[in-house]
Amino acid sequence: MVKQRTYVMIKPDGVKRGLIGEIIRRIENKGFRIVALKMLKLSREKAEELYSVHRDKPFFESLIEFITSGPVVAMIVEGEEAVSVMRTLIGPTDGRKAPPGTIRGDFALSVQENIIHAADSVESAEREMWIVFSKDEVVSY
């Protein structure tokens, strides 16, 4: 097994619905360590950089509007196979189709308002975490 770090973000709908504690509990109960954490309101510039892979897709503008509509909780999560395990923990993008027991399956209402984001690859994680965090904001255990 490979120890990895990944980028995770509780989206504005998750923050608004008061799910921060429950989501963090599930992440920690899975055995991950949170090595960086902060609440912020993403600027349009940071949001566009974070979701740049979707720039040419028809939903890009509504995604940016949604993700900048309120505060988010950004995290760097560390653990064994963190990228793939976090993706399993959060469930498929469409919360209406996500299985019960996953974060999205239990809480998400739609494709866009799906509570949480997690990087989909090691490369994406490496890119995304440094959009929101600086190296001096990360702690080591």
N, CA, C and O atoms as CSV, one atom per row, in Angstrom:
chain,resi,resn,atom,element,x,y,z
A,1,MET,N,N,0.835,-1.191,0.000
A,1,MET,CA,C,0.000,0.000,0.000
A,1,MET,C,C,0.873,1.245,0.000
A,1,MET,O,O,1.977,1.261,0.544
A,2,VAL,N,N,0.344,2.281,-0.625
A,2,VAL,CA,C,1.096,3.516,-0.782
A,2,VAL,C,C,0.432,4.639,0.003
A,2,VAL,O,O,-0.760,4.900,-0.156
A,3,LYS,N,N,1.214,5.300,0.849
A,3,LYS,CA,C,0.715,6.456,1.579
A,3,LYS,C,C,0.642,7.625,0.603
A,3,LYS,O,O,1.615,7.935,-0.084
A,4,GLN,N,N,-0.517,8.266,0.552
A,4,GLN,CA,C,-0.735,9.378,-0.369
A,4,GLN,C,C,-1.409,10.532,0.366
A,4,GLN,O,O,-1.922,10.389,1.476
A,5,ARG,N,N,-1.383,11.668,-0.300
A,5,ARG,CA,C,-2.179,12.822,0.126
A,5,ARG,C,C,-3.155,13.147,-0.988
A,5,ARG,O,O,-2.846,12.981,-2.168
A,6,THR,N,N,-4.337,13.612,-0.604
A,6,THR,CA,C,-5.320,14.012,-1.594
A,6,THR,C,C,-6.032,15.273,-1.132
A,6,THR,O,O,-6.035,15.617,0.050
A,7,TYR,N,N,-6.633,15.948,-2.098
A,7,TYR,CA,C,-7.382,17.166,-1.830
A,7,TYR,C,C,-8.858,16.829,-1.700
A,7,TYR,O,O,-9.422,16.140,-2.550
A,8,VAL,N,N,-9.480,17.315,-0.636
A,8,VAL,CA,C,-10.900,17.102,-0.374
A,8,VAL,C,C,-11.514,18.454,-0.020
A,8,VAL,O,O,-10.900,19.267,0.670
A,9,MET,N,N,-12.733,18.679,-0.502
A,9,MET,CA,C,-13.394,19.945,-0.209
A,9,MET,C,C,-14.883,19.706,0.049
A,9,MET,O,O,-15.581,19.117,-0.776
A,10,ILE,N,N,-15.354,20.169,1.197
A,10,ILE,CA,C,-16.786,20.168,1.473
A,10,ILE,C,C,-17.344,21.402,0.776
A,10,ILE,O,O,-16.926,22.528,1.047
A,11,LYS,N,N,-18.289,21.175,-0.119
A,11,LYS,CA,C,-18.831,22.245,-0.964
A,11,LYS,C,C,-19.829,23.111,-0.193
A,11,LYS,O,O,-20.243,22.749,0.908
A,12,PRO,N,N,-20.216,24.259,-0.772
A,12,PRO,CA,C,-21.123,25.173,-0.059
A,12,PRO,C,C,-22.409,24.521,0.452
A,12,PRO,O,O,-22.901,24.897,1.516
A,13,ASP,N,N,-22.959,23.560,-0.278
A,13,ASP,CA,C,-24.195,22.922,0.193
A,13,ASP,C,C,-23.942,22.080,1.438
A,13,ASP,O,O,-24.792,22.025,2.326
A,14,GLY,N,N,-22.794,21.429,1.516
A,14,GLY,CA,C,-22.445,20.646,2.699
A,14,GLY,C,C,-22.217,21.529,3.912
A,14,GLY,O,O,-22.619,21.184,5.024
A,15,VAL,N,N,-21.563,22.683,3.695
A,15,VAL,CA,C,-21.333,23.634,4.784
A,15,VAL,C,C,-22.673,24.191,5.259
A,15,VAL,O,O,-22.949,24.224,6.458
A,16,LYS,N,N,-23.500,24.629,4.313
A,16,LYS,CA,C,-24.797,25.230,4.640
A,16,LYS,C,C,-25.700,24.256,5.401
A,16,LYS,O,O,-26.452,24.665,6.286
A,17,ARG,N,N,-25.626,22.989,5.061
A,17,ARG,CA,C,-26.477,21.980,5.709
A,17,ARG,C,C,-25.900,21.460,7.027
A,17,ARG,O,O,-26.497,20.589,7.659
A,18,GLY,N,N,-24.758,21.981,7.442
A,18,GLY,CA,C,-24.187,21.599,8.730
A,18,GLY,C,C,-23.587,20.208,8.758
A,18,GLY,O,O,-23.668,19.516,9.773
A,19,LEU,N,N,-22.979,19.788,7.645
A,19,LEU,CA,C,-22.436,18.435,7.537
A,19,LEU,C,C,-20.922,18.351,7.739
A,19,LEU,O,O,-20.341,17.280,7.567
A,20,ILE,N,N,-20.285,19.445,8.095
A,20,ILE,CA,C,-18.826,19.457,8.244
A,20,ILE,C,C,-18.361,18.397,9.242
A,20,ILE,O,O,-17.491,17.586,8.925
A,21,GLY,N,N,-18.927,18.398,10.423
A,21,GLY,CA,C,-18.509,17.452,11.464
A,21,GLY,C,C,-18.722,16.005,11.055
A,21,GLY,O,O,-17.852,15.162,11.271
A,22,GLU,N,N,-19.873,15.713,10.467
A,22,GLU,CA,C,-20.176,14.343,10.032
A,22,GLU,C,C,-19.194,13.879,8.959
A,22,GLU,O,O,-18.728,12.740,8.994
A,23,ILE,N,N,-18.882,14.748,8.018
A,23,ILE,CA,C,-17.962,14.374,6.940
A,23,ILE,C,C,-16.556,14.155,7.493
A,23,ILE,O,O,-15.904,13.169,7.152
A,24,ILE,N,N,-16.092,15.053,8.330
A,24,ILE,CA,C,-14.766,14.889,8.936
A,24,ILE,C,C,-14.731,13.605,9.778
A,24,ILE,O,O,-13.738,12.878,9.754
A,25,ARG,N,N,-15.798,13.328,10.513
A,25,ARG,CA,C,-15.870,12.093,11.303
A,25,ARG,C,C,-15.691,10.868,10.418
A,25,ARG,O,O,-14.948,9.951,10.769
A,26,ARG,N,N,-16.362,10.847,9.281
A,26,ARG,CA,C,-16.247,9.701,8.371
A,26,ARG,C,C,-14.833,9.575,7.807
A,26,ARG,O,O,-14.311,8.468,7.674
A,27,ILE,N,N,-14.220,10.698,7.480
A,27,ILE,CA,C,-12.850,10.675,6.950
A,27,ILE,C,C,-11.893,10.131,8.004
A,27,ILE,O,O,-11.067,9.267,7.708
A,28,GLU,N,N,-12.002,10.630,9.226
A,28,GLU,CA,C,-11.119,10.172,10.301
A,28,GLU,C,C,-11.418,8.729,10.704
A,28,GLU,O,O,-10.497,7.963,10.988
A,29,ASN,N,N,-12.684,8.356,10.732
A,29,ASN,CA,C,-13.035,6.972,11.075
A,29,ASN,C,C,-12.490,5.988,10.047
A,29,ASN,O,O,-12.244,4.827,10.373
A,30,LYS,N,N,-12.301,6.432,8.830
A,30,LYS,CA,C,-11.730,5.569,7.788
A,30,LYS,C,C,-10.242,5.340,8.034
A,30,LYS,O,O,-9.648,4.429,7.458
A,31,GLY,N,N,-9.646,6.161,8.884
A,31,GLY,CA,C,-8.231,5.991,9.206
A,31,GLY,C,C,-7.329,7.042,8.598
A,31,GLY,O,O,-6.106,6.965,8.722
A,32,PHE,N,N,-7.928,8.027,7.939
A,32,PHE,CA,C,-7.127,9.102,7.344
A,32,PHE,C,C,-6.767,10.154,8.378
A,32,PHE,O,O,-7.449,10.322,9.389
A,33,ARG,N,N,-5.681,10.855,8.100
A,33,ARG,CA,C,-5.278,12.005,8.900
A,33,ARG,C,C,-5.517,13.257,8.072
A,33,ARG,O,O,-5.226,13.287,6.876
A,34,ILE,N,N,-6.044,14.279,8.709
A,34,ILE,CA,C,-6.203,15.571,8.054
A,34,ILE,C,C,-4.952,16.368,8.378
A,34,ILE,O,O,-4.698,16.692,9.538
A,35,VAL,N,N,-4.169,16.685,7.350
A,35,VAL,CA,C,-2.892,17.372,7.559
A,35,VAL,C,C,-2.966,18.865,7.239
A,35,VAL,O,O,-2.016,19.605,7.493
A,36,ALA,N,N,-4.100,19.306,6.679
A,36,ALA,CA,C,-4.356,20.729,6.458
A,36,ALA,C,C,-5.867,20.896,6.374
A,36,ALA,O,O,-6.566,20.047,5.820
A,37,LEU,N,N,-6.367,22.004,6.931
A,37,LEU,CA,C,-7.805,22.231,6.969
A,37,LEU,C,C,-8.063,23.722,7.097
A,37,LEU,O,O,-7.432,24.401,7.907
A,38,LYS,N,N,-8.998,24.232,6.290
A,38,LYS,CA,C,-9.432,25.617,6.464
A,38,LYS,C,C,-10.776,25.842,5.791
A,38,LYS,O,O,-11.138,25.181,4.818
A,39,MET,N,N,-11.502,26.808,6.352
A,39,MET,CA,C,-12.747,27.249,5.743
A,39,MET,C,C,-12.450,28.544,5.004
A,39,MET,O,O,-11.767,29.425,5.526
A,40,LEU,N,N,-12.963,28.652,3.798
A,40,LEU,CA,C,-12.743,29.857,2.999
A,40,LEU,C,C,-13.842,29.987,1.971
A,40,LEU,O,O,-14.600,29.052,1.717
A,41,LYS,N,N,-13.911,31.158,1.390
A,41,LYS,CA,C,-14.789,31.381,0.241
A,41,LYS,C,C,-13.865,31.475,-0.958
A,41,LYS,O,O,-13.043,32.387,-1.045
A,42,LEU,N,N,-13.999,30.530,-1.885
A,42,LEU,CA,C,-13.124,30.516,-3.056
A,42,LEU,C,C,-13.383,31.725,-3.943
A,42,LEU,O,O,-14.533,32.082,-4.201
A,43,SER,N,N,-12.323,32.342,-4.400
A,43,SER,CA,C,-12.468,33.399,-5.397
A,43,SER,C,C,-12.819,32.746,-6.731
A,43,SER,O,O,-12.587,31.553,-6.929
A,44,ARG,N,N,-13.371,33.526,-7.625
A,44,ARG,CA,C,-13.680,33.005,-8.954
A,44,ARG,C,C,-12.407,32.480,-9.619
A,44,ARG,O,O,-12.425,31.432,-10.263
A,45,GLU,N,N,-11.314,33.206,-9.461
A,45,GLU,CA,C,-10.046,32.809,-10.070
A,45,GLU,C,C,-9.588,31.436,-9.553
A,45,GLU,O,O,-9.207,30.568,-10.339
A,46,LYS,N,N,-9.629,31.248,-8.232
A,46,LYS,CA,C,-9.216,29.955,-7.650
A,46,LYS,C,C,-10.172,28.841,-8.083
A,46,LYS,O,O,-9.740,27.728,-8.382
A,47,ALA,N,N,-11.468,29.144,-8.116
A,47,ALA,CA,C,-12.455,28.138,-8.524
A,47,ALA,C,C,-12.223,27.713,-9.975
A,47,ALA,O,O,-12.280,26.525,-10.290
A,48,GLU,N,N,-11.965,28.670,-10.849
A,48,GLU,CA,C,-11.704,28.344,-12.256
A,48,GLU,C,C,-10.433,27.523,-12.405
A,48,GLU,O,O,-10.365,26.627,-13.246
A,49,GLU,N,N,-9.429,27.823,-11.595
A,49,GLU,CA,C,-8.188,27.044,-11.633
A,49,GLU,C,C,-8.437,25.623,-11.115
A,49,GLU,O,O,-7.957,24.650,-11.696
A,50,LEU,N,N,-9.185,25.517,-10.028
A,50,LEU,CA,C,-9.486,24.215,-9.436
A,50,LEU,C,C,-10.255,23.322,-10.411
A,50,LEU,O,O,-9.971,22.129,-10.519
A,51,TYR,N,N,-11.215,23.892,-11.109
A,51,TYR,CA,C,-12.064,23.128,-12.024
A,51,TYR,C,C,-11.686,23.346,-13.493
A,51,TYR,O,O,-12.531,23.191,-14.374
A,52,SER,N,N,-10.452,23.696,-13.759
A,52,SER,CA,C,-10.006,23.995,-15.133
A,52,SER,C,C,-10.212,22.836,-16.102
A,52,SER,O,O,-10.372,23.062,-17.301
A,53,VAL,N,N,-10.211,21.608,-15.609
A,53,VAL,CA,C,-10.419,20.446,-16.487
A,53,VAL,C,C,-11.818,20.444,-17.095
A,53,VAL,O,O,-12.060,19.757,-18.087
A,54,HIS,N,N,-12.733,21.201,-16.513
A,54,HIS,CA,C,-14.112,21.263,-17.005
A,54,HIS,C,C,-14.404,22.540,-17.791
A,54,HIS,O,O,-15.556,22.795,-18.145
A,55,ARG,N,N,-13.387,23.339,-18.066
A,55,ARG,CA,C,-13.568,24.659,-18.676
A,55,ARG,C,C,-14.413,24.624,-19.951
A,55,ARG,O,O,-15.215,25.536,-20.158
A,56,ASP,N,N,-14.275,23.642,-20.789
A,56,ASP,CA,C,-14.987,23.596,-22.063
A,56,ASP,C,C,-16.324,22.865,-21.988
A,56,ASP,O,O,-16.965,22.646,-23.016
A,57,LYS,N,N,-16.744,22.494,-20.805
A,57,LYS,CA,C,-17.999,21.751,-20.658
A,57,LYS,C,C,-19.163,22.713,-20.413
A,57,LYS,O,O,-18.967,23.790,-19.851
A,58,PRO,N,N,-20.364,22.334,-20.830
A,58,PRO,CA,C,-21.502,23.252,-20.712
A,58,PRO,C,C,-21.869,23.631,-19.280
A,58,PRO,O,O,-22.490,24.672,-19.065
A,59,PHE,N,N,-21.501,22.813,-18.297
A,59,PHE,CA,C,-21.856,23.088,-16.911
A,59,PHE,C,C,-20.818,23.927,-16.171
A,59,PHE,O,O,-20.993,24.218,-14.988
A,60,PHE,N,N,-19.730,24.324,-16.857
A,60,PHE,CA,C,-18.621,25.008,-16.184
A,60,PHE,C,C,-19.080,26.275,-15.454
A,60,PHE,O,O,-18.753,26.459,-14.282
A,61,GLU,N,N,-19.820,27.135,-16.122
A,61,GLU,CA,C,-20.229,28.405,-15.509
A,61,GLU,C,C,-21.115,28.180,-14.289
A,61,GLU,O,O,-20.925,28.837,-13.266
A,62,SER,N,N,-22.065,27.276,-14.374
A,62,SER,CA,C,-22.929,27.028,-13.213
A,62,SER,C,C,-22.138,26.389,-12.071
A,62,SER,O,O,-22.429,26.645,-10.903
A,63,LEU,N,N,-21.149,25.567,-12.392
A,63,LEU,CA,C,-20.283,24.974,-11.374
A,63,LEU,C,C,-19.505,26.061,-10.634
A,63,LEU,O,O,-19.429,26.051,-9.405
A,64,ILE,N,N,-18.931,26.992,-11.384
A,64,ILE,CA,C,-18.154,28.076,-10.769
A,64,ILE,C,C,-19.057,28.953,-9.905
A,64,ILE,O,O,-18.680,29.331,-8.796
A,65,GLU,N,N,-20.243,29.275,-10.407
A,65,GLU,CA,C,-21.184,30.076,-9.622
A,65,GLU,C,C,-21.551,29.363,-8.316
A,65,GLU,O,O,-21.604,29.984,-7.254
A,66,PHE,N,N,-21.803,28.053,-8.410
A,66,PHE,CA,C,-22.168,27.287,-7.222
A,66,PHE,C,C,-21.018,27.223,-6.220
A,66,PHE,O,O,-21.219,27.476,-5.032
A,67,ILE,N,N,-19.828,26.892,-6.683
A,67,ILE,CA,C,-18.706,26.650,-5.770
A,67,ILE,C,C,-18.228,27.946,-5.106
A,67,ILE,O,O,-17.586,27.904,-4.056
A,68,THR,N,N,-18.538,29.092,-5.711
A,68,THR,CA,C,-18.178,30.387,-5.111
A,68,THR,C,C,-19.357,31.027,-4.378
A,68,THR,O,O,-19.247,32.165,-3.922
A,69,SER,N,N,-20.476,30.324,-4.258
A,69,SER,CA,C,-21.691,30.897,-3.665
A,69,SER,C,C,-21.660,30.966,-2.134
A,69,SER,O,O,-22.486,31.649,-1.529
A,70,GLY,N,N,-20.735,30.281,-1.524
A,70,GLY,CA,C,-20.640,30.286,-0.066
A,70,GLY,C,C,-19.341,29.662,0.377
A,70,GLY,O,O,-18.521,29.275,-0.456
A,71,PRO,N,N,-19.139,29.557,1.685
A,71,PRO,CA,C,-17.880,28.994,2.180
A,71,PRO,C,C,-17.762,27.504,1.877
A,71,PRO,O,O,-18.754,26.785,1.763
A,72,VAL,N,N,-16.510,27.071,1.752
A,72,VAL,CA,C,-16.165,25.660,1.590
A,72,VAL,C,C,-15.179,25.301,2.704
A,72,VAL,O,O,-14.569,26.180,3.313
A,73,VAL,N,N,-15.033,24.013,2.958
A,73,VAL,CA,C,-14.001,23.542,3.885
A,73,VAL,C,C,-13.031,22.705,3.072
A,73,VAL,O,O,-13.383,21.640,2.565
A,74,ALA,N,N,-11.812,23.196,2.953
A,74,ALA,CA,C,-10.771,22.530,2.167
A,74,ALA,C,C,-9.860,21.743,3.097
A,74,ALA,O,O,-9.540,22.182,4.202
A,75,MET,N,N,-9.446,20.557,2.619
A,75,MET,CA,C,-8.597,19.686,3.428
A,75,MET,C,C,-7.557,19.007,2.555
A,75,MET,O,O,-7.777,18.768,1.368
A,76,ILE,N,N,-6.431,18.705,3.159
A,76,ILE,CA,C,-5.498,17.742,2.595
A,76,ILE,C,C,-5.562,16.547,3.527
A,76,ILE,O,O,-5.341,16.663,4.732
A,77,VAL,N,N,-5.869,15.401,2.946
A,77,VAL,CA,C,-6.080,14.166,3.695
A,77,VAL,C,C,-4.963,13.201,3.334
A,77,VAL,O,O,-4.592,13.076,2.166
A,78,GLU,N,N,-4.428,12.516,4.345
A,78,GLU,CA,C,-3.296,11.624,4.152
A,78,GLU,C,C,-3.630,10.223,4.637
A,78,GLU,O,O,-4.273,10.046,5.672
A,79,GLY,N,N,-3.180,9.223,3.869
A,79,GLY,CA,C,-3.368,7.840,4.286
A,79,GLY,C,C,-3.055,6.875,3.168
A,79,GLY,O,O,-2.670,7.274,2.069
A,80,GLU,N,N,-3.224,5.601,3.461
A,80,GLU,CA,C,-2.964,4.555,2.483
A,80,GLU,C,C,-3.937,4.676,1.310
A,80,GLU,O,O,-5.153,4.700,1.498
A,81,GLU,N,N,-3.379,4.752,0.089
A,81,GLU,CA,C,-4.199,4.837,-1.133
A,81,GLU,C,C,-5.283,5.910,-0.986
A,81,GLU,O,O,-6.436,5.688,-1.357
A,82,ALA,N,N,-4.910,7.059,-0.450
A,82,ALA,CA,C,-5.873,8.111,-0.104
A,82,ALA,C,C,-6.744,8.539,-1.278
A,82,ALA,O,O,-7.937,8.779,-1.092
A,83,VAL,N,N,-6.189,8.642,-2.471
A,83,VAL,CA,C,-6.965,9.130,-3.615
A,83,VAL,C,C,-8.113,8.175,-3.927
A,83,VAL,O,O,-9.270,8.594,-3.956
A,84,SER,N,N,-7.815,6.919,-4.157
A,84,SER,CA,C,-8.865,5.973,-4.552
A,84,SER,C,C,-9.817,5.659,-3.400
A,84,SER,O,O,-11.015,5.492,-3.625
A,85,VAL,N,N,-9.311,5.577,-2.179
A,85,VAL,CA,C,-10.175,5.265,-1.050
A,85,VAL,C,C,-11.127,6.431,-0.766
A,85,VAL,O,O,-12.298,6.206,-0.459
A,86,MET,N,N,-10.645,7.657,-0.864
A,86,MET,CA,C,-11.531,8.815,-0.670
A,86,MET,C,C,-12.610,8.843,-1.740
A,86,MET,O,O,-13.763,9.154,-1.441
A,87,ARG,N,N,-12.259,8.526,-2.978
A,87,ARG,CA,C,-13.267,8.507,-4.049
A,87,ARG,C,C,-14.345,7.462,-3.759
A,87,ARG,O,O,-15.521,7.698,-4.035
A,88,THR,N,N,-13.966,6.333,-3.216
A,88,THR,CA,C,-14.946,5.314,-2.838
A,88,THR,C,C,-15.802,5.808,-1.675
A,88,THR,O,O,-17.016,5.607,-1.669
A,89,LEU,N,N,-15.181,6.448,-0.700
A,89,LEU,CA,C,-15.888,6.954,0.478
A,89,LEU,C,C,-16.928,8.006,0.105
A,89,LEU,O,O,-18.010,8.044,0.692
A,90,ILE,N,N,-16.608,8.864,-0.872
A,90,ILE,CA,C,-17.567,9.920,-1.228
A,90,ILE,C,C,-18.661,9.416,-2.164
A,90,ILE,O,O,-19.775,9.940,-2.131
A,91,GLY,N,N,-18.377,8.413,-2.998
A,91,GLY,CA,C,-19.380,7.883,-3.914
A,91,GLY,C,C,-19.395,8.603,-5.254
A,91,GLY,O,O,-18.702,9.604,-5.432
A,92,PRO,N,N,-20.188,8.093,-6.201
A,92,PRO,CA,C,-20.269,8.676,-7.539
A,92,PRO,C,C,-20.759,10.127,-7.523
A,92,PRO,O,O,-21.434,10.559,-6.589
A,93,THR,N,N,-20.408,10.863,-8.572
A,93,THR,CA,C,-20.731,12.282,-8.694
A,93,THR,C,C,-22.214,12.566,-8.525
A,93,THR,O,O,-22.581,13.515,-7.832
A,94,ASP,N,N,-23.061,11.777,-9.132
A,94,ASP,CA,C,-24.505,11.987,-9.043
A,94,ASP,C,C,-25.011,11.378,-7.736
A,94,ASP,O,O,-25.157,10.161,-7.616
A,95,GLY,N,N,-25.273,12.237,-6.771
A,95,GLY,CA,C,-25.711,11.775,-5.459
A,95,GLY,C,C,-26.992,10.961,-5.491
A,95,GLY,O,O,-27.237,10.155,-4.594
A,96,ARG,N,N,-27.810,11.164,-6.515
A,96,ARG,CA,C,-29.056,10.404,-6.628
A,96,ARG,C,C,-28.788,8.948,-6.977
A,96,ARG,O,O,-29.642,8.086,-6.770
A,97,LYS,N,N,-27.590,8.676,-7.512
A,97,LYS,CA,C,-27.221,7.317,-7.909
A,97,LYS,C,C,-26.158,6.715,-6.994
A,97,LYS,O,O,-25.802,5.544,-7.132
A,98,ALA,N,N,-25.659,7.512,-6.070
A,98,ALA,CA,C,-24.594,7.040,-5.171
A,98,ALA,C,C,-25.183,6.091,-4.130
A,98,ALA,O,O,-26.266,6.343,-3.602
A,99,PRO,N,N,-24.474,5.005,-3.836
A,99,PRO,CA,C,-25.005,4.025,-2.883
A,99,PRO,C,C,-25.089,4.569,-1.457
A,99,PRO,O,O,-24.263,5.382,-1.042
A,100,PRO,N,N,-26.093,4.113,-0.717
A,100,PRO,CA,C,-26.164,4.457,0.699
A,100,PRO,C,C,-24.867,4.032,1.391
A,100,PRO,O,O,-24.254,3.026,1.036
A,101,GLY,N,N,-24.472,4.816,2.372
A,101,GLY,CA,C,-23.220,4.541,3.075
A,101,GLY,C,C,-22.080,5.406,2.579
A,101,GLY,O,O,-21.104,5.620,3.298
A,102,THR,N,N,-22.194,5.912,1.343
A,102,THR,CA,C,-21.205,6.873,0.849
A,102,THR,C,C,-21.674,8.267,1.274
A,102,THR,O,O,-22.853,8.469,1.569
A,103,ILE,N,N,-20.757,9.210,1.303
A,103,ILE,CA,C,-21.119,10.573,1.701
A,103,ILE,C,C,-22.182,11.132,0.756
A,103,ILE,O,O,-23.189,11.679,1.203
A,104,ARG,N,N,-21.956,10.994,-0.538
A,104,ARG,CA,C,-22.942,11.506,-1.493
A,104,ARG,C,C,-24.235,10.700,-1.458
A,104,ARG,O,O,-25.318,11.272,-1.582
A,105,GLY,N,N,-24.143,9.404,-1.294
A,105,GLY,CA,C,-25.333,8.567,-1.225
A,105,GLY,C,C,-26.223,8.913,-0.048
A,105,GLY,O,O,-27.447,8.813,-0.131
A,106,ASP,N,N,-25.609,9.316,1.037
A,106,ASP,CA,C,-26.378,9.641,2.236
A,106,ASP,C,C,-26.863,11.087,2.270
A,106,ASP,O,O,-27.854,11.383,2.938
A,107,PHE,N,N,-26.178,12.004,1.557
A,107,PHE,CA,C,-26.496,13.419,1.730
A,107,PHE,C,C,-26.737,14.225,0.460
A,107,PHE,O,O,-27.399,15.260,0.533
A,108,ALA,N,N,-26.236,13.809,-0.696
A,108,ALA,CA,C,-26.297,14.646,-1.897
A,108,ALA,C,C,-27.683,14.664,-2.517
A,108,ALA,O,O,-28.416,13.676,-2.473
A,109,LEU,N,N,-28.026,15.809,-3.096
A,109,LEU,CA,C,-29.345,16.019,-3.674
A,109,LEU,C,C,-29.347,16.034,-5.193
A,109,LEU,O,O,-30.402,15.878,-5.808
A,110,SER,N,N,-28.185,16.218,-5.811
A,110,SER,CA,C,-28.123,16.327,-7.266
A,110,SER,C,C,-26.694,16.091,-7.731
A,110,SER,O,O,-25.818,15.755,-6.934
A,111,VAL,N,N,-26.470,16.269,-9.024
A,111,VAL,CA,C,-25.122,16.145,-9.581
A,111,VAL,C,C,-24.269,17.315,-9.124
A,111,VAL,O,O,-23.126,17.121,-8.711
A,112,GLN,N,N,-24.801,18.521,-9.190
A,112,GLN,CA,C,-24.016,19.699,-8.828
A,112,GLN,C,C,-23.930,19.867,-7.311
A,112,GLN,O,O,-22.843,20.063,-6.767
A,113,GLU,N,N,-25.058,19.792,-6.639
A,113,GLU,CA,C,-25.056,19.929,-5.183
A,113,GLU,C,C,-24.827,18.546,-4.587
A,113,GLU,O,O,-25.745,17.890,-4.095
A,114,ASN,N,N,-23.556,18.129,-4.654
A,114,ASN,CA,C,-23.219,16.769,-4.232
A,114,ASN,C,C,-22.286,16.742,-3.022
A,114,ASN,O,O,-21.548,15.778,-2.819
A,115,ILE,N,N,-22.326,17.796,-2.232
A,115,ILE,CA,C,-21.744,17.881,-0.895
A,115,ILE,C,C,-20.222,17.985,-0.827
A,115,ILE,O,O,-19.691,18.757,-0.029
A,116,ILE,N,N,-19.517,17.217,-1.654
A,116,ILE,CA,C,-18.076,17.060,-1.443
A,116,ILE,C,C,-17.344,16.861,-2.761
A,116,ILE,O,O,-17.884,16.309,-3.719
A,117,HIS,N,N,-16.118,17.319,-2.782
A,117,HIS,CA,C,-15.213,17.096,-3.920
A,117,HIS,C,C,-13.992,16.364,-3.388
A,117,HIS,O,O,-13.517,16.647,-2.288
A,118,ALA,N,N,-13.490,15.428,-4.170
A,118,ALA,CA,C,-12.203,14.793,-3.866
A,118,ALA,C,C,-11.477,14.579,-5.179
A,118,ALA,O,O,-12.086,14.200,-6.179
A,119,ALA,N,N,-10.187,14.819,-5.176
A,119,ALA,CA,C,-9.377,14.660,-6.386
A,119,ALA,C,C,-9.566,13.260,-6.961
A,119,ALA,O,O,-9.699,12.285,-6.220
A,120,ASP,N,N,-9.576,13.172,-8.301
A,120,ASP,CA,C,-9.845,11.893,-8.963
A,120,ASP,C,C,-8.595,11.126,-9.374
A,120,ASP,O,O,-8.696,10.022,-9.907
A,121,SER,N,N,-7.424,11.694,-9.133
A,121,SER,CA,C,-6.168,11.005,-9.457
A,121,SER,C,C,-5.052,11.597,-8.603
A,121,SER,O,O,-5.207,12.668,-8.016
A,122,VAL,N,N,-3.947,10.902,-8.541
A,122,VAL,CA,C,-2.786,11.395,-7.799
A,122,VAL,C,C,-2.322,12.723,-8.393
A,122,VAL,O,O,-1.961,13.648,-7.665
A,123,GLU,N,N,-2.335,12.807,-9.722
A,123,GLU,CA,C,-1.903,14.038,-10.404
A,123,GLU,C,C,-2.848,15.197,-10.086
A,123,GLU,O,O,-2.403,16.313,-9.817
A,124,SER,N,N,-4.149,14.927,-10.120
A,124,SER,CA,C,-5.126,15.975,-9.786
A,124,SER,C,C,-4.969,16.414,-8.335
A,124,SER,O,O,-5.033,17.607,-8.038
A,125,ALA,N,N,-4.767,15.475,-7.445
A,125,ALA,CA,C,-4.593,15.797,-6.031
A,125,ALA,C,C,-3.405,16.732,-5.843
A,125,ALA,O,O,-3.499,17.734,-5.133
A,126,GLU,N,N,-2.306,16.405,-6.471
A,126,GLU,CA,C,-1.095,17.221,-6.360
A,126,GLU,C,C,-1.339,18.635,-6.883
A,126,GLU,O,O,-0.864,19.604,-6.291
A,127,ARG,N,N,-2.062,18.760,-7.967
A,127,ARG,CA,C,-2.365,20.076,-8.553
A,127,ARG,C,C,-3.357,20.840,-7.676
A,127,ARG,O,O,-3.140,22.012,-7.370
A,128,GLU,N,N,-4.436,20.185,-7.274
A,128,GLU,CA,C,-5.525,20.850,-6.566
A,128,GLU,C,C,-5.138,21.323,-5.168
A,128,GLU,O,O,-5.518,22.422,-4.764
A,129,MET,N,N,-4.388,20.509,-4.424
A,129,MET,CA,C,-4.090,20.897,-3.046
A,129,MET,C,C,-3.270,22.178,-2.980
A,129,MET,O,O,-3.397,22.949,-2.028
A,130,TRP,N,N,-2.426,22.412,-3.988
A,130,TRP,CA,C,-1.567,23.607,-3.950
A,130,TRP,C,C,-2.243,24.830,-4.545
A,130,TRP,O,O,-1.667,25.918,-4.518
A,131,ILE,N,N,-3.439,24.685,-5.078
A,131,ILE,CA,C,-4.246,25.845,-5.477
A,131,ILE,C,C,-4.794,26.523,-4.228
A,131,ILE,O,O,-4.892,27.749,-4.174
A,132,VAL,N,N,-5.147,25.731,-3.234
A,132,VAL,CA,C,-5.810,26.242,-2.040
A,132,VAL,C,C,-4.863,26.398,-0.846
A,132,VAL,O,O,-5.046,27.299,-0.027
A,133,PHE,N,N,-3.866,25.537,-0.741
A,133,PHE,CA,C,-2.957,25.552,0.397
A,133,PHE,C,C,-1.544,25.928,-0.027
A,133,PHE,O,O,-1.154,25.739,-1.179
A,134,SER,N,N,-0.782,26.465,0.929
A,134,SER,CA,C,0.654,26.640,0.741
A,134,SER,C,C,1.346,25.548,1.555
A,134,SER,O,O,0.757,24.984,2.477
A,135,LYS,N,N,2.574,25.261,1.216
A,135,LYS,CA,C,3.311,24.177,1.875
A,135,LYS,C,C,3.415,24.380,3.377
A,135,LYS,O,O,3.419,23.403,4.126
A,136,ASP,N,N,3.499,25.628,3.839
A,136,ASP,CA,C,3.634,25.873,5.281
A,136,ASP,C,C,2.321,25.683,6.060
A,136,ASP,O,O,2.323,25.767,7.288
A,137,GLU,N,N,1.223,25.434,5.377
A,137,GLU,CA,C,-0.050,25.167,6.045
A,137,GLU,C,C,-0.275,23.680,6.327
A,137,GLU,O,O,-1.269,23.310,6.952
A,138,VAL,N,N,0.635,22.840,5.875
A,138,VAL,CA,C,0.491,21.399,6.024
A,138,VAL,C,C,1.318,20.930,7.222
A,138,VAL,O,O,2.492,21.275,7.351
A,139,VAL,N,N,0.692,20.142,8.092
A,139,VAL,CA,C,1.398,19.615,9.261
A,139,VAL,C,C,1.828,18.176,9.001
A,139,VAL,O,O,1.238,17.477,8.178
A,140,SER,N,N,2.847,17.755,9.700
A,140,SER,CA,C,3.297,16.362,9.618
A,140,SER,C,C,3.075,15.711,10.971
A,140,SER,O,O,3.233,16.338,12.019
A,141,TYR,N,N,2.707,14.449,10.925
A,141,TYR,CA,C,2.512,13.686,12.171
A,141,TYR,C,C,3.732,12.836,12.431
A,141,TYR,O,O,3.781,12.114,13.426
